[in-house]
Amino acid sequence: MTNALVSIQIIPKTKNGEDVIPYVDAAIEVIQQAGIKYEVHPLETTMEGELTELLAVIEKMNQKMVERGSSSIISQVKIYYNPDGASMDVLTEKYR
């Protein structure tokens, strides 16, 4: 059972002010490689899993931005934690 939902918007500072979309795509690849449930939305991506695992994914996302040449990164993070279980589907079922 998962215990957390974590939404992240990653904003890397690029070398010469180039487009950040390729950086964001690389950050989403980190999430994909983690093998966790996630949904990409226009302004953020929401992940579902164990809180410690999701925070480790965020750390890897930031490291990936540095590897791509970003000198600094802003990660705006929202966390929903429920030790009894957290699910995107349950929280949004009345809207589907």
C-alpha positions as CSV (number, residue, x, y, z in Angstrom):
1,M,0.0,0.0,0.0
2,T,1.3,3.5,-0.8
3,N,1.3,6.2,1.8
4,A,2.0,9.3,-0.1
5,L,1.2,11.5,-3.1
6,V,4.0,13.9,-4.1
7,S,3.5,16.6,-6.8
8,I,6.6,18.3,-8.2
9,Q,7.3,21.2,-10.5
10,I,11.0,21.3,-11.3
11,I,12.4,24.6,-12.6
12,P,16.1,24.3,-13.6
13,K,18.2,27.3,-14.3
14,T,19.6,26.7,-17.8
15,K,23.1,27.7,-19.0
16,N,22.2,30.3,-21.6
17,G,18.5,30.8,-20.9
18,E,17.5,28.0,-23.3
19,D,14.2,26.2,-23.2
20,V,13.6,24.2,-20.0
21,I,11.3,21.6,-21.7
22,P,14.2,19.2,-22.6
23,Y,15.2,19.4,-18.9
24,V,11.7,18.7,-17.7
25,D,11.5,15.7,-20.1
26,A,14.7,14.4,-18.5
27,A,13.2,14.8,-15.0
28,I,10.1,12.9,-16.1
29,E,12.4,10.1,-17.4
30,V,13.8,9.8,-13.9
31,I,10.3,9.2,-12.6
32,Q,9.6,6.7,-15.4
33,Q,12.8,4.8,-14.6
34,A,11.7,4.6,-10.9
35,G,8.8,2.4,-11.9
36,I,6.3,4.2,-9.8
37,K,2.8,5.3,-10.6
38,Y,2.6,8.9,-11.8
39,E,0.6,11.4,-13.9
40,V,2.0,14.3,-15.9
41,H,-0.1,17.5,-15.7
42,P,0.5,20.8,-17.4
43,L,2.2,22.5,-14.4
44,E,3.4,19.6,-12.3
45,T,3.8,15.8,-12.1
46,T,2.2,13.8,-9.3
47,M,3.7,10.5,-8.1
48,E,2.2,7.8,-5.9
49,G,4.2,5.6,-3.6
50,E,6.1,5.4,-0.3
51,L,7.2,8.8,0.9
52,T,10.8,7.9,1.4
53,E,10.9,6.4,-2.2
54,L,9.3,9.5,-3.7
55,L,11.7,11.9,-1.9
56,A,14.6,9.8,-3.3
57,V,13.2,10.2,-6.8
58,I,13.1,14.0,-6.3
59,E,16.7,13.9,-5.3
60,K,17.6,12.0,-8.5
61,M,15.6,14.5,-10.5
62,N,17.6,17.3,-9.1
63,Q,20.9,15.4,-9.7
64,K,19.8,14.8,-13.4
65,M,19.4,18.6,-13.8
66,V,22.9,19.2,-12.6
67,E,24.2,16.5,-14.9
68,R,22.5,18.3,-17.8
69,G,24.3,21.5,-16.9
70,S,21.8,23.3,-14.7
71,S,23.6,25.5,-12.1
72,S,20.6,25.6,-9.7
73,I,17.1,24.1,-9.5
74,I,13.9,25.1,-7.9
75,S,11.7,22.1,-6.9
76,Q,8.2,23.1,-5.8
77,V,6.9,20.1,-4.0
78,K,3.5,19.2,-2.5
79,I,3.1,16.2,-0.2
80,Y,0.0,14.4,0.8
81,Y,0.8,11.7,3.4
82,N,-1.6,9.2,4.9
83,P,-0.1,6.2,6.7
84,D,-3.4,4.3,6.1
85,G,-3.0,4.8,2.3
86,A,-2.8,7.4,-0.4
87,S,-4.2,7.1,-3.9
88,M,-4.6,9.5,-6.8
89,D,-7.6,7.5,-8.0
90,V,-9.4,7.6,-4.6
91,L,-8.8,11.3,-4.2
92,T,-10.1,12.1,-7.6
93,E,-12.7,9.4,-8.2
94,K,-15.7,11.8,-7.9
95,Y,-14.4,13.9,-10.8
96,R,-13.9,11.0,-13.2
